[in-house]
């Protein structure tokens, strides 16, 4: 059954809440938003892609619109995998993820080697030693996480709303991100993996290099003068064009 191309809540019995766009008869891609963002992370990208692809955006645990409080990166990854297994025959055409979403994507690739044909990992920190996330001690640090993203005026307004989450969820998300380490099993992934990081993200470049070296046939791109989240938040045409390029490769290989 094909649906209209407007935003809607996924109407099947998923473990996660999802925003859904596009015709279900088209190839399905999933985009996983960053910490303290929401589906709007990919709004402009969706506008460029929804006529050609079926798009799923999970609302991550602990964030506005989610089904439950945040437990762990691993817990979310397993739930998304189960949803894909139950409703999409165990594989999507492409999955992309930013920051926390990138960590979740890494975990998914580590658990299920064939979860997707293509993966775009953007600005994910998976090293044992981290400095980019400080443990929040008060309401001031609770709000200062905004500095991680370079947002325009509209995005700042959206962020203000989507970041109004339970403080305990905020602390747990920060702790999970600080302690997440790449699993060695990701080396066995069958996906074609693209690792993206901005040249201004000095704390993330070693981590993304580690992902690239662990996944032997992956490609890594350091994007000149890009800051954290710039690729999917502020260079939407470039991001959408990469997805389109990969989908064309998929069709050629099929």
ROMIRO-806466 format. One record per residue: x, y, z of N, C-alpha, C in turn; residue in three letters. Coordinates in steps of 0.05 Angstrom, whole numbers, padded with zeros to 5 digits, always signed. Layout:
N
XYZXYZXYZALA
...
This chain:
254
+00017-00024+00000+00000+00000+00000+00017+00025+00000UNK
+00013+00044-00018+00028+00068-00019+00013+00091-00005UNK
+00028+00108+00009+00017+00130+00023+00024+00156+00010UNK
+00011+00178+00019+00017+00204+00007+00045+00213+00016UNK
+00054+00235+00005+00082+00243+00009+00085+00263+00032UNK
+00064+00269+00047+00065+00287+00069+00076+00273+00094UNK
+00086+00290+00113+00095+00279+00139+00072+00264+00153UNK
+00078+00242+00165+00058+00227+00181+00073+00210+00202UNK
+00059+00202+00221+00070+00183+00240+00067+00155+00228UNK
+00088+00139+00230+00087+00112+00220+00065+00097+00234UNK
+00048+00083+00219+00024+00072+00231+00024+00042+00236UNK
+00048+00031+00235+00051+00003+00242+00060+00000+00271UNK
+00061-00024+00280+00068-00030+00308+00098-00030+00312UNK
+00110-00006+00311+00139-00003+00314+00146-00002+00344UNK
+00170-00009+00351+00180-00006+00378+00187+00023+00384UNK
+00196+00038+00363+00202+00066+00365+00180+00083+00351UNK
+00179+00108+00359+00162+00127+00343+00178+00137+00319UNK
+00165+00139+00296+00178+00148+00272+00161+00169+00258UNK
+00174+00189+00247+00162+00206+00227+00168+00193+00200UNK
+00148+00193+00182+00150+00179+00157+00142+00197+00134UNK
+00157+00194+00112+00152+00211+00089+00155+00194+00064UNK
+00140+00202+00043+00144+00190+00017+00127+00165+00013UNK
+00130+00154-00011+00115+00131-00020+00129+00105-00011UNK
+00115+00088+00002+00127+00063+00013+00135+00044-00009UNK
+00127+00048-00034+00136+00031-00056+00165+00038-00065UNK
+00175+00061-00056+00202+00070-00063+00222+00058-00043UNK
+00248+00058-00050+00269+00049-00032+00268+00064-00005UNK
+00271+00050+00016+00269+00062+00043+00297+00070+00054UNK
+00298+00095+00063+00322+00104+00076+00314+00114+00104UNK
+00333+00113+00122+00329+00122+00150+00350+00143+00157UNK
+00342+00164+00170+00360+00185+00179+00356+00188+00209UNK
+00378+00186+00224+00377+00186+00254+00388+00212+00264UNK
+00371+00227+00278+00379+00255+00286+00399+00255+00308UNK
+00412+00278+00312+00432+00282+00333+00419+00287+00360UNK
+00436+00287+00380+00427+00291+00408+00414+00318+00411UNK
+00390+00318+00424+00375+00341+00431+00363+00356+00407UNK
+00364+00342+00384+00350+00352+00360+00325+00335+00357UNK
+00314+00334+00333+00290+00318+00328+00288+00314+00298UNK
+00265+00307+00288+00261+00301+00260+00269+00326+00243UNK
+00266+00350+00254+00273+00374+00239+00302+00375+00231UNK
+00319+00359+00243+00347+00357+00235+00350+00353+00205UNK
+00330+00339+00193+00332+00332+00165+00310+00344+00148UNK
+00296+00364+00158+00273+00376+00144+00278+00383+00115UNK
+00299+00398+00110+00305+00408+00083+00315+00386+00065UNK
+00329+00366+00076+00337+00343+00061+00313+00327+00052UNK
+00294+00323+00070+00270+00308+00064+00255+00322+00041UNK
+00254+00348+00041+00240+00363+00020+00251+00356-00008UNK
+00277+00350-00009+00290+00344-00034+00288+00315-00042UNK
+00282+00297-00023+00283+00269-00028+00256+00254-00027UNK
+00236+00266-00015+00212+00250-00008+00196+00242-00033UNK
+00200+00255-00056+00186+00247-00080+00198+00222-00093UNK
+00223+00215-00084+00237+00192-00096+00241+00169-00077UNK
+00240+00174-00051+00247+00154-00031+00226+00154-00009UNK
+00224+00131+00004+00208+00128+00028+00228+00133+00051UNK
+00221+00152+00069+00240+00161+00089+00229+00157+00117UNK
+00245+00145+00135+00237+00141+00163+00256+00157+00180UNK
+00245+00171+00200+00261+00186+00219+00253+00177+00247UNK
+00269+00161+00261+00262+00153+00288+00265+00176+00307UNK
+00247+00179+00326+00249+00198+00348+00262+00184+00371UNK
+00287+00191+00377+00303+00176+00395+00293+00178+00424UNK
+00296+00156+00438+00288+00154+00466+00300+00178+00482UNK
+00283+00189+00500+00292+00211+00516+00287+00238+00503UNK
+00280+00238+00478+00275+00263+00464+00244+00267+00460UNK
+00237+00292+00454+00208+00298+00451+00196+00280+00429UNK
+00173+00269+00435+00159+00252+00415+00167+00223+00417UNK
+00186+00216+00434+00194+00188+00436+00175+00172+00453UNK
+00178+00145+00452+00160+00127+00467+00169+00123+00496UNK
+00195+00126+00501+00204+00120+00528+00229+00137+00535UNK
+00237+00136+00560+00261+00150+00569+00286+00136+00558UNK
+00307+00151+00558+00332+00141+00547+00344+00120+00565UNK
+00352+00098+00554+00366+00076+00569+00395+00075+00560UNK
+00400+00070+00535+00427+00067+00525+00427+00069+00494UNK
+00451+00074+00483+00454+00073+00454+00449+00045+00444UNK
+00458+00025+00458+00455-00002+00449+00425-00010+00449UNK
+00410-00001+00469+00381-00007+00471+00366+00005+00447UNK
+00372+00030+00439+00359+00042+00416+00367+00027+00391UNK
+00392+00021+00387+00401+00007+00363+00387-00020+00360UNK
+00383-00035+00381+00370-00061+00380+00340-00057+00373UNK
+00327-00037+00383+00299-00032+00377+00295-00025+00348UNK
+00313-00007+00337+00311+00000+00309+00316-00024+00291UNK
+00336-00040+00298+00341-00065+00283+00316-00083+00283UNK
+00304-00086+00306+00280-00103+00307+00257-00092+00290UNK
+00254-00066+00290+00234-00054+00273+00240-00059+00243UNK
+00265-00057+00236+00273-00062+00208+00269-00092+00201UNK
+00276-00109+00220+00272-00138+00215+00242-00144+00212UNK
+00226-00132+00228+00197-00138+00228+00182-00126+00205UNK
+00190-00103+00195+00174-00088+00176+00188-00084+00149UNK
+00214-00089+00147+00229-00083+00122+00247-00106+00114UNK
+00240-00130+00122+00255-00154+00114+00284-00153+00122UNK
+00290-00138+00143+00317-00138+00155+00337-00120+00142UNK
+00329-00104+00122+00349-00087+00109+00337-00062+00097UNK
+00350-00039+00100+00342-00015+00086+00363-00008+00065UNK
+00355+00009+00047+00374+00017+00025+00397+00034+00037UNK
+00390+00052+00055+00410+00071+00066+00402+00080+00093UNK
+00422+00083+00111+00418+00095+00137+00439+00117+00142UNK
+00430+00140+00151+00449+00161+00158+00445+00169+00187UNK
+00466+00179+00200+00463+00187+00228+00483+00209+00235UNK
+00474+00229+00251+00491+00251+00260+00497+00248+00290UNK
+00522+00250+00297+00531+00252+00325+00519+00228+00341UNK
+00501+00232+00360+00488+00210+00374+00476+00191+00353UNK
+00463+00201+00333+00452+00184+00312+00473+00168+00298UNK
+00497+00180+00295+00520+00166+00283+00530+00144+00301UNK
+00530+00148+00327+00538+00127+00346+00518+00104+00345UNK
+00492+00111+00344+00472+00090+00342+00475+00074+00316UNK
+00481+00088+00294+00485+00075+00268+00509+00056+00270UNK
+00531+00065+00282+00554+00048+00286+00547+00022+00301UNK
+00531+00026+00322+00523+00002+00338+00506-00016+00321UNK
+00488-00006+00304+00471-00022+00287+00488-00038+00267UNK
+00508-00025+00255+00526-00038+00236+00542-00060+00250UNK
+00548-00056+00276+00563-00075+00291+00547-00100+00298UNK
+00521-00096+00302+00503-00118+00310+00494-00134+00286UNK
+00486-00121+00264+00475-00134+00241+00490-00125+00216UNK
+00506-00142+00205+00524-00134+00183+00509-00125+00158UNK
+00485-00135+00153+00471-00128+00129+00446-00110+00134UNK
+00447-00094+00155+00425-00077+00162+00418-00057+00141UNK
+00437-00049+00125+00433-00030+00103+00454-00034+00082UNK
+00448-00024+00058+00467-00026+00036+00487-00003+00036UNK
+00478+00020+00046+00496+00044+00048+00492+00057+00075UNK
+00513+00068+00085+00512+00082+00111+00528+00108+00109UNK
+00517+00129+00121+00530+00155+00123+00533+00162+00153UNK
+00557+00160+00163+00563+00165+00191+00575+00193+00193UNK
+00560+00212+00206+00569+00240+00207+00576+00247+00236UNK
+00601+00255+00239+00611+00267+00265+00604+00250+00289UNK
+00612+00224+00288+00607+00206+00311+00632+00202+00326UNK
+00631+00205+00353+00654+00201+00370+00652+00173+00382UNK
+00671+00156+00375+00670+00128+00384+00696+00120+00398UNK
+00712+00139+00406+00738+00134+00419+00734+00131+00449UNK
+00753+00117+00461+00751+00112+00490+00754+00138+00506UNK
+00773+00155+00498+00777+00180+00511+00762+00202+00496UNK
+00744+00216+00510+00729+00237+00497+00731+00263+00512UNK
+00729+00285+00498+00729+00311+00511+00706+00329+00502UNK
+00691+00320+00481+00671+00338+00470+00646+00341+00486UNK
+00640+00322+00504+00616+00324+00520+00624+00325+00550UNK
+00617+00347+00563+00623+00349+00591+00598+00340+00608UNK
+00604+00328+00630+00582+00319+00647+00567+00343+00658UNK
+00541+00346+00653+00527+00370+00662+00524+00371+00692UNK
+00530+00394+00703+00529+00398+00732+00505+00416+00741UNK
+00495+00432+00723+00474+00450+00730+00457+00457+00705UNK
+00437+00474+00709+00420+00482+00687+00435+00497+00665UNK
+00456+00512+00673+00471+00526+00653+00484+00507+00633UNK
+00498+00487+00643+00511+00468+00625+00490+00452+00610UNK
+00466+00448+00623+00444+00435+00610+00436+00448+00584UNK
+00438+00475+00583+00430+00490+00559+00453+00495+00540UNK
+00478+00494+00550+00501+00502+00534+00508+00481+00513UNK
+00495+00458+00513+00501+00439+00492+00495+00450+00464UNK
+00480+00472+00463+00474+00485+00437+00499+00492+00422UNK
+00522+00497+00436+00546+00506+00422+00557+00484+00404UNK
+00549+00459+00408+00559+00438+00391+00550+00441+00362UNK
+00526+00453+00358+00515+00455+00331+00515+00484+00321UNK
+00520+00487+00296+00518+00514+00283+00491+00516+00270UNK
+00473+00531+00284+00445+00532+00275+00437+00559+00266UNK
+00419+00560+00246+00408+00586+00237+00385+00594+00256UNK
+00373+00617+00251+00353+00627+00269+00329+00608+00272UNK
+00319+00597+00250+00297+00579+00251+00305+00553+00266UNK
+00329+00543+00261+00338+00519+00274+00341+00523+00304UNK
+00350+00547+00312+00353+00553+00341+00326+00552+00354UNK
+00305+00562+00341+00278+00562+00352+00269+00533+00354UNK
+00274+00517+00334+00266+00488+00335+00282+00474+00356UNK
+00307+00480+00359+00324+00468+00379+00314+00474+00407UNK
+00306+00499+00411+00296+00508+00437+00272+00491+00446UNK
+00255+00483+00427+00232+00466+00433+00241+00437+00437UNK
+00256+00426+00418+00263+00398+00419+00282+00391+00442UNK
+00297+00411+00452+00316+00405+00474+00303+00408+00501UNK
+00277+00413+00502+00263+00414+00528+00256+00386+00537UNK
+00276+00372+00546+00272+00344+00554+00278+00341+00584UNK
+00271+00318+00594+00276+00312+00622+00306+00313+00628UNK
+00313+00326+00650+00341+00330+00657+00355+00303+00660UNK
+00342+00284+00672+00354+00257+00675+00360+00245+00649UNK
+00342+00248+00629+00348+00238+00602+00372+00252+00591UNK
+00374+00279+00595+00396+00294+00585+00423+00283+00596UNK
+00423+00278+00622+00447+00268+00635+00454+00240+00625UNK
+00434+00223+00622+00440+00195+00612+00450+00196+00583UNK
+00438+00213+00567+00448+00215+00539+00476+00224+00538UNK
+00483+00245+00553+00511+00254+00554+00530+00233+00563UNK
+00522+00218+00584+00539+00197+00595+00543+00175+00574UNK
+00521+00167+00561+00523+00146+00541+00541+00155+00518UNK
+00539+00180+00509+00556+00189+00488+00586+00190+00496UNK
+00590+00198+00521+00618+00199+00531+00631+00172+00532UNK
+00615+00151+00538+00627+00125+00543+00625+00106+00519UNK
+00611+00114+00498+00608+00096+00475+00634+00091+00461UNK
+00640+00065+00456+00664+00057+00442+00657+00039+00419UNK
+00670+00043+00396+00665+00027+00372+00670-00002+00377UNK
+00651-00019+00368+00654-00048+00371+00671-00059+00347UNK
+00688-00078+00353+00705-00090+00332+00688-00104+00311UNK
+00664-00113+00318+00648-00128+00298+00638-00110+00275UNK
+00641-00084+00278+00633-00066+00255+00650-00072+00231UNK
+00673-00083+00235+00691-00089+00212+00678-00109+00193UNK
+00659-00124+00202+00646-00144+00185+00622-00134+00170UNK
+00616-00108+00173+00592-00098+00160+00594-00101+00129UNK
+00571-00107+00117+00569-00110+00088+00561-00084+00075UNK
+00555-00063+00091+00547-00038+00080+00571-00023+00068UNK
+00565-00007+00048+00584+00012+00037+00582+00037+00055UNK
+00604+00043+00070+00603+00063+00091+00618+00088+00083UNK
+00605+00111+00087+00617+00137+00083+00618+00151+00110UNK
+00643+00159+00118+00647+00173+00143+00653+00202+00137UNK
+00636+00220+00148+00638+00248+00143+00644+00264+00169UNK
+00663+00283+00167+00670+00300+00190+00680+00327+00179UNK
+00674+00348+00194+00683+00374+00186+00712+00380+00195UNK
+00726+00396+00179+00754+00403+00186+00756+00418+00212UNK
+00734+00431+00220+00734+00446+00245+00729+00429+00270UNK
+00722+00404+00265+00716+00385+00287+00741+00370+00296UNK
+00758+00384+00309+00784+00373+00316+00781+00349+00335UNK
+00761+00350+00352+00757+00328+00371+00745+00303+00358UNK
+00733+00306+00335+00719+00284+00321+00736+00271+00300UNK
+00755+00285+00289+00771+00274+00267+00785+00248+00274UNK
+00799+00246+00298+00811+00220+00305+00791+00197+00307UNK
+00767+00203+00317+00747+00183+00320+00737+00173+00293UNK
+00732+00192+00275+00722+00185+00248+00744+00170+00232UNK
+00769+00177+00237+00791+00163+00225+00792+00134+00235UNK
+00786+00131+00261+00785+00104+00273+00763+00087+00260UNK
+00740+00099+00256+00718+00084+00242+00727+00076+00214UNK
+00739+00095+00200+00748+00091+00173+00768+00068+00171UNK
+00787+00068+00189+00808+00047+00189+00797+00020+00198UNK
+00776+00020+00215+00764-00005+00224+00747-00018+00202UNK
+00733-00002+00187+00717-00012+00165+00734-00009+00139UNK
+00746-00030+00131+00768-00029+00112+00760-00016+00085UNK
+00737-00020+00075+00729-00009+00049+00712+00016+00051UNK
+00712+00028+00074+00697+00053+00078+00711+00076+00064UNK
+00697+00098+00061+00708+00123+00051+00704+00145+00072UNK
+00725+00160+00076+00724+00182+00095+00728+00209+00081UNK
+00712+00228+00088+00714+00255+00076+00715+00275+00098UNK
+00737+00291+00098+00740+00314+00117+00731+00338+00101UNK
+00709+00350+00110+00696+00372+00095+00707+00399+00104UNK
+00719+00413+00085+00734+00437+00091+00716+00459+00103UNK
+00724+00468+00127+00711+00490+00141+00684+00483+00152UNK
+00677+00458+00152+00651+00449+00164+00655+00446+00194UNK
+00635+00455+00209+00634+00451+00238+00615+00428+00244UNK
+00610+00423+00270+00594+00400+00279+00565+00402+00268UNK
+00557+00382+00254+00530+00381+00243+00525+00397+00218UNK
+00545+00410+00208+00542+00428+00185+00532+00412+00160UNK
+00541+00388+00157+00535+00373+00132+00505+00369+00129UNK
+00492+00357+00149+00464+00352+00147+00446+00375+00155UNK
+00456+00394+00171+00440+00416+00180+00441+00440+00161UNK
+00465+00446+00150+00469+00471+00135+00478+00468+00107UNK
+00484+00443+00098+00492+00438+00070+00474+00416+00059UNK
+00448+00421+00060+00428+00400+00055+00429+00390+00027UNK
+00435+00408+00008+00436+00399-00020+00459+00379-00024UNK
+00481+00384-00012+00504+00366-00014+00498+00339-00001UNK
+00484+00340+00021+00476+00315+00035+00456+00299+00018UNK
+00436+00313+00008+00416+00301-00009+00428+00290-00035UNK
+00447+00304-00046+00461+00295-00071+00477+00270-00066UNK
+00490+00268-00042+00505+00244-00035+00486+00220-00034UNK
+00463+00223-00021+00443+00201-00020+00434+00194-00048UNK
+00428+00213-00065+00419+00208-00092+00441+00193-00107UNK
+00466+00201-00104+00488+00188-00117+00490+00159-00109UNK
+00488+00154-00083+00490+00126-00073+00467+00109-00082UNK
+00443+00121-00083+00420+00106-00093+00423+00099-00122UNK
+00435+00116-00138+00440+00110-00166+00460+00087-00168UNK
+00481+00087-00151+00500+00066-00151+00486+00039-00144UNK
+00468+00041-00124+00453+00017-00116+00437+00005-00140UNK
+00424+00023-00155+00408+00014-00178+00426+00002-00200UNK
+00450+00013-00203+00468+00003-00223+00479-00025-00216UNK
+00483-00028-00189+00494-00054-00180+00473-00076-00178UNK
+00447-00067-00176+00426-00087-00172+00422-00104-00197UNK
